[in-house]
Each structure stands twice: as structure tokens, then as C-alpha cells.
């Protein structure tokens, strides 16, 4: 199923780490923004416990949060996101956070922004404990909205067993026209990723990048707890 | 970050002894360790901004994987696999161990102020 989000509407993205948006979602966001839409990206932490420090290492445990904040802002700019919220939680602690605080923070965003769609990780199938805990918190918070006011929730998953257990993604977005935004978003996270390559270098690389990055797929999440 | 010179670090450890210090100590194999290779064991642990005071402390001599031991009133702090230090930070001692891909594996940090 192709993804349809109403044009000119506001989308809310809730993810825990500064680079979580780039590989699976940045094209979708850039496309929505190019069509006149708004995006709020609530990034819960600054990824301050990340292990990647560049090759060779160009930063350290103390300076990493500042570096990653800069990378996040650069990525957000590459995508065109209008509203970045840095929520001030600590990397690796989302699953241990006070649920009232965490869920309340997300519910506040939902009631303030009234988004037409929400994006996060599929809880339980997203490998990193922060990813799973963020997805679970979004699901709990959205469960507290009346069903008639609940926007669609699009989720990302990539654990090894995910398709065995939750099936294949049901929604697909062709973001081939926004590959440059996506590559710029990935390149922005210099401390985290080696460069996947640049468009315009060669026909072969363009084809490879297009094959690898021009489709973004999501699972529509439907099993909300009763409010 | 610079590769560790044990003589410099030994002096810095000595300069910080016998005073209340905040310690950040961690070790991690990464949250993705068993994602692609299930034989790998994902382990991570950190303690951040605990207050310690050590009476004696030293760093091992042999590059590239250094060990540091700090003797406290009632116990010890031990860390192995340290490779780098932050040379631009004169107030705090920031030590880290990076693997061949540059990923952080271990960190030991000491400061008079919380991190």
C-alpha cells in the first residue's frame, strides 16, 4: 500500500537518538515537507552513550552530546524539518524512565500538535532498548487519545525475527525524488556512519543508491491498549 | 583524543589523588552486538557521577591497551583496554578505549565537577 499523508498537515516523529531518522524515514519526511507539510521531530536523547566516535576517533564521551546535537541539527536542516524538539532524556535510560513523565511528555506533544500521522519504532522489534521503549511509550500515549482523534501510527522495525512475527511492512513510500535530502541527512551524522556515497559520482553509484534508498517501508501499528 | 602516553597519565592520576572526585566508568560491547551475530554477547554497564576518593592510583606501562587501578579507602576501581586520552582537557582526566573501528569499548573519567 502506498503511503498517503494529507498535504499541508503536521506530522510528529518521536525517536530516541539523533541518527534514528536518517536511514528509514528522512525521504518520507522530505517528501511531506516538499508537499507543503510540517514536521515536528521530538528527539528524546542526544545519543550521548553512543560508541561511534568517528574513524579515527575525533571526539570523546564528554563532548559527544554536543557533537551529536550539531549533527542532528544539520540532518534536520537537510530534510527541511521545521520544528526540532530536543527532549532532554538520557541515552540508554528510556526503558527505565518514570513512565508518567515519559508518556506525559509524548501525550503533551500529541495534544499540542494534533498531528495527522505519527512515526516511531515498532516496540519489541527494533533491536535497541531505547528504540523499543520509545515505541512502547508512543503506543501507550496514543492509547490515551480517544479512538476518533488517534492519527495513524507508522512504525519502523529491523530485528532479525521481525517479519516472521509481525509480517512484512504494509506501507511503502517512494522517495526517489528526495534521495539527495536523504543522503545529506545520513552524511550529517558524521560521528556515526561512514558515507554511503554521493549522487552524481557515477551512473553505477546512482543506480546502487537508488536501489538501496528510494523506498521507505513502515508497519501501521493498530494494537493500542485501552485508555 | 590522543593515544595514551603512560607517563603523562600517571602524573595526572597522581595530581587528582586524595580528593573527592566524580567518576564515570563504563564498558560496552554495543547494543547491536548480537543483532547480526547471535554468538556475540551484548553487555554494557556504566556508573556516572559517583563520588570517589583514591589514595593511590597508577597506569600500566605497556601499549596499546592500558590498565588503570585506583585504590580507594574501602576498595578498588579497575579498568582495562584504555587506548586514548583527551589532551585538551587539563582539569579532568578523560580516558577511553577504542576498538579497531574506532568504537568506544571502555571509558574511565575523573573530574572535580559532575560530568
Interface residues (C-beta under 8 A of the other chain):
Chain A: X49 X50 X51 X52 X53 X54 X55 X56 X57 X58 X59 X60 X61 X62 X92 X127 X128 X129 X130 X159 X160
Chain B: X1 X24 X26 X28 X30 X31 X32 X35 X36 X38 X44 X46 X84 X86 X89 X92 X94 X96 X98 X101 X102 X103 X104 X105 X107 X109 X115
